[in-house]
Amino acid sequence: MVNKLLSEGGVPLFWTHLLLHFRLDVCKTHFLVFVLFLFVFVPSFIKEKFVPLWPKVFINPIYYITMYQMKKILLLAWLFMLAAIAMAKPIRAVSPNGVLSLEQRGNGYVFNYKGQQVLNVSQVGITTSTVGEGLTFQRMVKRGKVKADYLMKEGKRLHPRNVANEYVCEYADQNGKPVHLVFRLYNDGVAFRYELSGLKGEQLKGEQTVYTIPDGTRRWMQRWSDGYEEFFPLTTSGGGRDKRLGFPSLLEPKDGVFVLLSEANIERRQSAASLYNDGKPEEYRVCPDKNEVALDGEWHTPWRIAMIGSLADVVESTLATDVSESCKLADTSWIHAGVVSWVYWAYNHGSNDYNIIKKYVDFAATLHLPYVLIDAEWDQMKDGKTVVDAVNYAKSQGVKPLIWYNSSVGWVNGAPTPQYRLNKPEDREKEFAWCEEIGVAGVKIDFFSGDNQMNMDYCIDLLESAARHHLLANFHGAPIPRGWQRTYPNSPPRVSMVLSGIITCPPSPSGLLLTMQHCLSPAMSLVRWTIHLVHSAIRNIHTSRRMLMNWH
């Protein structure tokens, strides 16, 4: 074919044929080799008038090569190009056991589980003030293996271990600035994040990640709220009235195969994200919350994670902590998880009454519970008593007291007190030092205002300050922890579902659905972290159980 093309004067056709089959978007190195070859050898076939334009150092040796020799050289070059093209094919990204795989498709990627597509990330990208517009894929490179082997103070496993194959997809924007998309493929799921470098006062504009979930796919998604306390109703399509959805989101793309979407490892200078289903019904956009920090140097997003496998695989997965930062506390010997006696179940405003608090201390002591929570309004204690009196009584009974604070960044006007004691660093250190001095074991901090970067940094400030004073820090009405329980093990289990007061489930289909929702909420939370049921009671459970059996 080469000889025929050359003998018929078809050199342009020959090179066009190579160009059409050469994947310029895969490997820059091979493309440079191609260009070098083109500009060194082609002049021999160009008319004499073009020859003087080329440097003699290149032209003179080539010009006197016979046509027969040139044909051989071109044939060898053609074979070399075929080999280069084969070498330039994208690397097949797989998990260590080969069960999960990743392949590029269009402007995004698809994930396969045991050969079946289970997740479609149909679009990718991230933009700042000057970086990220007009991304062009360059290549995929395998970085190697990433191992997670660490200890936890509490959780699904006390000694989690995991391993992933890590790959980086290199992109360049329209100005040639690099954007890296890093994938980690574990045996029980995948994680990916965007990495940027060379930033100078950049403002985060947005993220273009889109999950495409086909109509008919069973899904359990929670309407987003500041406190992450909504239900997870079963649906099979998008485009509903809830346009913003909070993590985690559970999908069943194939019978018996589940995918749980979430994110992990929120660091300083980052906001958390949620899903927006406000366009095409099948598209769910990953949208980071407000972040006004000027980004300099290197920066990356949190990990977007997907736990994949059977329902047991998803529930048992520790992926959220596997990708999170290692523990930042030098000493964790003082941290102990345990059951808490809490006054709010029966007395909404009972923590300002010393005698009621005494009852719950006694209750904890009788049942050998390690903690008692003195809830809101302890700063308004009645009958001449103070919270110090309540703390001292709890200690005298061998029960460790926790006390409540308002974060004062969410609900403030008309909200319970104490307020504005933790917002300024100096006030926070003073307050936590006082807690440590009087013998408080931990704090519950309530009423945050969402997933924005200010809240994320504030939560980290609270966790670090509390740790300096040997205090547990429980957040309520707050964003989900997203792996912080590994980085800051003084962050105990969260309250994460609507189980306030006494829930009456009438003996009817609607009552059964309510019962099922309250059973599903802790199950969904258990996937993310260990939970505690703090104020719940379900009546008529026997009637609902009989109805459930009859339904089957």
Secondary structure as the mmCIF struct_conf table of DSSP 4:
data_model
#
loop_
_struct_conf.conf_type_id
_struct_conf.id
_struct_conf.beg_label_comp_id
_struct_conf.beg_label_asym_id
_struct_conf.beg_label_seq_id
_struct_conf.end_label_comp_id
_struct_conf.end_label_asym_id
_struct_conf.end_label_seq_id
HELX_RH_AL_P HELX_RH_AL_P1 VAL A 2 SER A 7
TURN_TY1_P TURN_TY1_P1 GLU A 8 GLY A 9
HELX_RH_AL_P HELX_RH_AL_P2 VAL A 11 HIS A 21
BEND BEND1 PHE A 22 PHE A 22
TURN_TY1_P TURN_TY1_P2 LEU A 24 VAL A 26
HELX_RH_AL_P HELX_RH_AL_P3 LYS A 28 PHE A 41
HELX_RH_3T_P HELX_RH_3T_P1 VAL A 42 PHE A 45
BEND BEND2 ILE A 46 ILE A 46
HELX_RH_3T_P HELX_RH_3T_P2 GLU A 48 LEU A 53
BEND BEND3 TRP A 54 TRP A 54
HELX_RH_AL_P HELX_RH_AL_P4 LYS A 56 TYR A 63
TURN_TY1_P TURN_TY1_P3 TYR A 64 TYR A 64
BEND BEND4 ILE A 65 ILE A 65
HELX_RH_AL_P HELX_RH_AL_P5 MET A 67 MET A 87
TURN_TY1_P TURN_TY1_P4 ALA A 88 ALA A 88
BEND BEND5 LYS A 89 LYS A 89
HELX_LH_PP_P HELX_LH_PP_P1 PRO A 90 ARG A 92
STRN STRN1 ALA A 93 VAL A 94
TURN_TY1_P TURN_TY1_P5 PRO A 96 ASN A 97
BEND BEND6 GLY A 98 VAL A 99
STRN STRN2 LEU A 100 ARG A 105
TURN_TY1_P TURN_TY1_P6 GLY A 106 ASN A 107
STRN STRN3 GLY A 108 TYR A 113
TURN_TY1_P TURN_TY1_P7 LYS A 114 GLY A 115
STRN STRN4 GLN A 116 GLN A 123
STRN STRN5 ILE A 126 THR A 128
BEND BEND7 SER A 129 VAL A 131
TURN_TY1_P TURN_TY1_P8 GLU A 133 GLY A 134
STRN STRN6 THR A 136 ASP A 149
BEND BEND8 LYS A 153 LYS A 156
BEND BEND9 LEU A 158 HIS A 159
STRN STRN7 ARG A 161 ALA A 172
TURN_TY1_P TURN_TY1_P9 GLN A 174 ASN A 175
BEND BEND10 GLY A 176 GLY A 176
STRN STRN8 PRO A 178 TYR A 186
TURN_TY1_P TURN_TY1_P10 ASN A 187 ASP A 188
STRN STRN9 GLY A 189 GLU A 202
STRN STRN10 LEU A 204 GLU A 207
STRN STRN11 VAL A 210 THR A 212
TURN_TY1_P TURN_TY1_P11 ASP A 215 GLY A 216
STRN STRN12 ARG A 218 ARG A 223
HELX_LH_PP_P HELX_LH_PP_P2 TRP A 224 TRP A 224
TURN_TY1_P TURN_TY1_P12 ASP A 226 GLY A 227
STRN STRN13 LEU A 234 THR A 235
BEND BEND11 THR A 236 THR A 236
BEND BEND12 GLY A 238 GLY A 238
BEND BEND13 GLY A 240 ARG A 241
STRN STRN14 ARG A 244 LYS A 254
TURN_TY1_P TURN_TY1_P13 ASP A 255 GLY A 256
STRN STRN15 VAL A 257 ALA A 264
TURN_TY1_P TURN_TY1_P14 ARG A 268 ARG A 269
STRN STRN16 ALA A 273 TYR A 276
BEND BEND14 GLY A 279 LYS A 280
TURN_TY1_P TURN_TY1_P15 PRO A 281 GLU A 282
STRN STRN17 GLU A 283 PRO A 288
HELX_LH_PP_P HELX_LH_PP_P3 VAL A 293 ALA A 294
STRN STRN18 LEU A 295 HIS A 300
HELX_LH_PP_P HELX_LH_PP_P4 THR A 301 PRO A 302
STRN STRN19 TRP A 303 GLY A 309
BEND BEND15 SER A 310 SER A 310
HELX_RH_AL_P HELX_RH_AL_P6 LEU A 311 GLU A 316
HELX_RH_AL_P HELX_RH_AL_P7 LEU A 319 ASP A 322
TURN_TY1_P TURN_TY1_P16 VAL A 323 VAL A 323
BEND BEND16 SER A 324 SER A 324
HELX_LH_PP_P HELX_LH_PP_P5 GLU A 325 CYS A 327
BEND BEND17 ALA A 330 ALA A 330
TURN_TY1_P TURN_TY1_P17 SER A 333 TRP A 334
STRN STRN20 VAL A 340 TRP A 342
HELX_RH_3T_P HELX_RH_3T_P3 VAL A 343 TRP A 345
TURN_TY1_P TURN_TY1_P18 ALA A 346 ALA A 346
TURN_TY1_P TURN_TY1_P19 ASN A 348 HIS A 349
HELX_RH_3T_P HELX_RH_3T_P4 GLY A 350 ASN A 352
HELX_RH_AL_P HELX_RH_AL_P8 TYR A 354 THR A 366
TURN_TY1_P TURN_TY1_P20 LEU A 367 HIS A 368
BEND BEND18 PRO A 370 PRO A 370
STRN STRN21 TYR A 371 ILE A 374
TURN_TY1_P TURN_TY1_P21 ALA A 376 GLU A 377
HELX_RH_3T_P HELX_RH_3T_P5 TRP A 378 GLN A 380
BEND BEND19 LYS A 382 LYS A 382
TURN_TY1_P TURN_TY1_P22 ASP A 383 GLY A 384
HELX_RH_AL_P HELX_RH_AL_P9 VAL A 387 SER A 396
TURN_TY1_P TURN_TY1_P23 GLN A 397 GLY A 398
STRN STRN22 LYS A 400 ASN A 406
BEND BEND20 SER A 408 TRP A 411
TURN_TY1_P TURN_TY1_P24 ASN A 413 GLY A 414
BEND BEND21 THR A 417 THR A 417
BEND BEND22 TYR A 420 LYS A 424
HELX_RH_AL_P HELX_RH_AL_P10 PRO A 425 ILE A 438
TURN_TY1_P TURN_TY1_P25 GLY A 439 GLY A 439
STRN STRN23 GLY A 442 ASP A 446
BEND BEND23 ASP A 451 ASN A 452
HELX_RH_AL_P HELX_RH_AL_P11 GLN A 453 ARG A 468
TURN_TY1_P TURN_TY1_P26 HIS A 469 HIS A 470
STRN STRN24 LEU A 472 HIS A 476
BEND BEND24 GLY A 477 ALA A 478
TURN_TY1_P TURN_TY1_P27 ARG A 482 GLY A 483
HELX_RH_AL_P HELX_RH_AL_P12 TRP A 484 THR A 487
TURN_TY1_P TURN_TY1_P28 PRO A 489 ASN A 490
BEND BEND25 SER A 491 SER A 491
HELX_LH_PP_P HELX_LH_PP_P6 PRO A 493 PRO A 493
STRN STRN25 ARG A 494 ARG A 494
HELX_LH_PP_P HELX_LH_PP_P7 VAL A 495 VAL A 495
BEND BEND26 MET A 497 MET A 497
BEND BEND27 GLY A 501 GLY A 501
HELX_LH_PP_P HELX_LH_PP_P8 ILE A 502 ILE A 502
STRN STRN26 ILE A 503 THR A 504
BEND BEND28 PRO A 507 SER A 508
HELX_RH_AL_P HELX_RH_AL_P13 PRO A 509 ARG A 528
BEND BEND29 TRP A 529 TRP A 529
STRN STRN27 ILE A 531 ILE A 531
BEND BEND30 HIS A 535 HIS A 535
STRN STRN28 ILE A 538 ARG A 539
TURN_TY1_P TURN_TY1_P29 ASN A 540 ASN A 540
HELX_RH_AL_P HELX_RH_AL_P14 ILE A 541 TRP A 551
#
